[in-house]
Amino acid sequence: MKLRYIIIKVKDIERAKKFYSRFLNMEPTKVEHDRMIVFDLQNIKIGLYNPVADGYSISDSDFGSNYYAAFGTDDVESELKRVSAFAEILSHKKVDYHDWFEFKDSEGNFLEVHKI
C-alpha cells in the first residue's frame, strides 16, 4: 500500500489553483472543471477539491485544522522569502537541525515547508 493523493477541500477552486500553482511552481496536471484540480508531484498527487460541485455543503469550520501538509526543500530561507510574497507566514522556527516555517494557503489551510 502507498499514499497516492492528498485531497485539500477548497472554497474557491480558482483562487486555490492560482495559489498552489504559484507555491508549487507548476501548472496542474489535471483540471475537472470546478470540481477538482490535481498537481502531480511525481510520487504523490495533491488534489484541490470543491465539495459543492458534488452537492455537499461546506462551512468555515471545514478549513484550517483538518490536515497539515508538509513540503521539503534544501533551502528554507529562499522558500520563506518566496512564499512570504504571497502568503502570511505564521511562524519560522529552528530547533537543532530542524528548520521550518508555517503558513496558510488561500483557503485557510495550514502548510509547512521544512529542510530535507
N, C-alpha and C positions, 0 to 999 in steps of 0.2 A: 504494500500500500504506500502511496505517496500523495502529498498535498499537491493539488493541481491549480486551485483557484483561491483567491481571497476576494470575497464579494463585499463591496462597500455600498451601503444604502446612501442615496443622494436625494436631495430635494430638487435641485436644479441640474439636470444632466448636462446641459450645455456649459454652464458655469464650471461644473466639476470636470468636464472634458478639457476645458481650457486650462484649469489649474493643474491637473495631472499631466497634461501634455507638456506644460512648462516645467513642472517639477521633475518629471522623468526624462526630459529632453527627447521626447519621441512622440510620434503620432499614434493613435490607436490602431490596432491590427484588425479590429472588427467593430462595426457600428450597427446596432439593431434599432434604427430609428430613435425614438425617445425612451426605449426600454433598457438597453444595455450597451455599454462601451467597454471594450476589452483592450488591455495593454499586455503584450506578451513579453515577459522578462526572461525569456529563454527557458528556465526550469520551473517557473511559476507564472500564472496569469493573474492580473488584477482586473476585476470586473466592477464597473460603476453601474449600479442597478437602481432604476427608478421603479419602486413598488407600485406607484399609482398607475403605471402603464399596464399592470396586470390586475387592476381593480382593487388593490389594497389601499388602505388609508395610512398616512404617516403623521407623526406629531414630532414636535421638537425634542421630546424625550427619547426618540429613536436614535439620536445622534450624540456624538461626543464621547461616550463611555462604553459603547457596545463592542469595541475591539481596540487593539493597539497595534498598528503595523510599524515594523522597524526595517529601515533600509541601511545597508552598509556602504561605506566609502573608504578610500585610502586617505582622503584629505577632508577632515571635518571642517576645518576653518574655511576653506574655499566654498564648500557647500553651504555653510552657515551664512556666509556673505551673499551667495547667490540666492538662496531661499528667502533671506530676510528682505529682499527687494519686492517680494510679492506675498509674503505670509508673515503673520505675527509670531515671533519666536517667544515661546513660553519660558524656556529655561535653556541654559547651556552649562553643562557640568563636566568636570574632570575629576575622577577618583582613581588613584593609582594609574593603571594603564588604560582605564576606560575613559573615553571622551565621546560625548553625545550632546545633541540638542533636541528639544521637543517643540512642536508647533501644531497648529490646527490647519486642516485643509479648508477649502472653500465652503464646505458643508458643516463645519464644526467638529469633525472627527479628529482625534489626536494621532499624530505621526511622530516618528523618531528617526533621526539619522545618527548612526554611530560608526566609530572607527572599526574597520575589519583588519 
